[in-house]
């Protein structure tokens, strides 16, 4: 059931997009004959030619460069728009560069902090190992000293026993 619904949605969307495809902006010169095209000042006739790959292109009428709707509004508005776009792209690129710089600084700080943490951990591990080693050494020293004192005391007792004899 779900598959059927999904397929129907896909078909509906396909039909909707296909129907809007015909609404693309058509040139006022498209489809004109050679005589009609040459009589219209905003159009020009392009003779047929053969492409490098061998495909043949039939002659057709097209709008002259700069004869679009934007050109009719005036070149000044287009220039203003272009300048605004350039300014925004420059701003965007400088903002992106600043963001990258900030990110790199942050990542460097993070790296330093992580490195410092790792160094601190290594130092604390070394200290704890040294302490453990010292404790082990101290225990061994105590054991050895106890053994020595026991030996000495046992020797003294033996000497005392021999003297009494």
QUISUL-V591143 format. One record per residue. N is the residue number from 1. RES is the residue in one letter. SS is DSSP state (helix for helix, strand for strand, loop for the rest). PSI is psi as a letter, one per 40 degrees, with the letter a starting at -180 (* if undefined). NEAR is the number of other C-alpha atoms within 12 Angstrom. Layout:
n = [N:N]
res = [RES:RES]
ss = [SS:SS]
psi = [PSI:PSI]
near = [NEAR:NEAR]
This chain:
n = [1:2:3:4:5:6:7:8:9:10:11:12:13:14:15:16:17:18:19:20:21:22:23:24:25:26:27:28:29:30:31:32:33:34:35:36:37:38:39:40:41:42:43:44:45:46:47:48:49:50:51:52:53:54:55:56:57:58:59:60:61:62:63:64:65:66:67:68:69:70:71:72:73:74:75:76:77:78:79:80:81:82:83:84:85:86:87:88:89:90:91:92:93:94:95:96:97:98:99:100:101:102:103:104:105:106:107:108:109:110:111:112:113:114:115:116:117:118:119:120:121:122:123:124:125:126:127:128:129:130:131:132:133:134:135:136:137:138:139:140:141:142:143:144:145:146:147:148:149:150:151:152:153:154:155:156:157:158:159:160:161:162:163:164:165]
res = [X:X:X:X:X:X:X:X:X:X:X:X:X:X:X:X:X:X:X:X:X:X:X:X:X:X:X:X:X:X:X:X:X:X:X:X:X:X:X:X:X:X:X:X:X:X:X:X:X:X:X:X:X:X:X:X:X:X:X:X:X:X:X:X:X:X:X:X:X:X:X:X:X:X:X:X:X:X:X:X:X:X:X:X:X:X:X:X:X:X:X:X:X:X:X:X:X:X:X:X:X:X:X:X:X:X:X:X:X:X:X:X:X:X:X:X:X:X:X:X:X:X:X:X:X:X:X:X:X:X:X:X:X:X:X:X:X:X:X:X:X:X:X:X:X:X:X:X:X:X:X:X:X:X:X:X:X:X:X:X:X:X:X:X:X]
ss = [loop:helix:helix:helix:helix:helix:helix:helix:helix:helix:helix:helix:helix:helix:helix:helix:helix:helix:helix:helix:helix:loop:loop:loop:loop:loop:loop:loop:loop:loop:loop:loop:loop:helix:helix:helix:helix:helix:helix:loop:loop:loop:strand:strand:strand:strand:loop:loop:strand:strand:loop:loop:loop:loop:loop:strand:strand:loop:loop:strand:strand:strand:strand:loop:loop:loop:loop:loop:helix:helix:helix:helix:helix:loop:helix:helix:helix:helix:helix:helix:helix:helix:helix:helix:helix:helix:helix:helix:helix:helix:helix:helix:helix:helix:helix:helix:helix:helix:helix:helix:helix:helix:helix:helix:helix:helix:helix:helix:helix:helix:helix:helix:helix:helix:helix:helix:helix:helix:helix:helix:helix:helix:helix:helix:helix:helix:helix:helix:helix:helix:helix:helix:helix:helix:helix:helix:helix:helix:helix:helix:helix:helix:helix:helix:helix:helix:helix:helix:helix:helix:helix:helix:helix:helix:helix:helix:helix:helix:helix:helix:helix:helix:helix:helix:loop]
psi = [d:d:d:d:d:d:d:d:d:d:d:d:d:d:d:d:d:d:d:e:d:e:e:i:h:i:i:e:e:h:e:i:i:d:d:d:d:d:d:h:d:e:i:i:h:h:i:i:i:h:i:d:e:e:h:h:h:i:i:i:h:i:i:i:h:e:e:i:d:d:d:d:d:i:d:d:d:d:d:d:d:d:d:d:d:d:d:d:d:d:d:d:d:d:d:d:d:d:d:d:d:d:d:d:d:d:d:d:d:d:d:d:d:d:d:d:d:d:d:d:d:d:d:d:d:d:d:d:d:d:d:d:d:d:d:d:d:d:d:d:d:d:d:d:d:d:d:d:d:d:d:d:d:d:d:d:d:d:d:d:d:d:d:d:*]
near = [7:8:9:10:11:12:13:14:14:14:14:14:14:14:14:14:14:13:12:12:12:11:11:10:12:14:21:21:28:23:20:22:20:22:16:20:26:20:15:21:18:24:28:28:26:21:16:14:14:12:10:8:8:8:10:12:14:15:19:23:28:29:26:22:15:16:21:21:19:16:17:14:13:15:16:13:15:18:15:14:15:14:14:15:15:14:15:15:15:14:14:15:15:14:15:15:15:14:15:14:14:14:15:14:14:14:16:14:14:14:15:14:14:14:15:14:14:14:14:14:14:14:14:14:14:14:14:14:14:15:14:14:14:15:14:14:14:15:14:14:14:15:14:14:14:15:14:14:14:14:14:14:14:15:14:14:14:14:13:12:11:10:9:8:7]
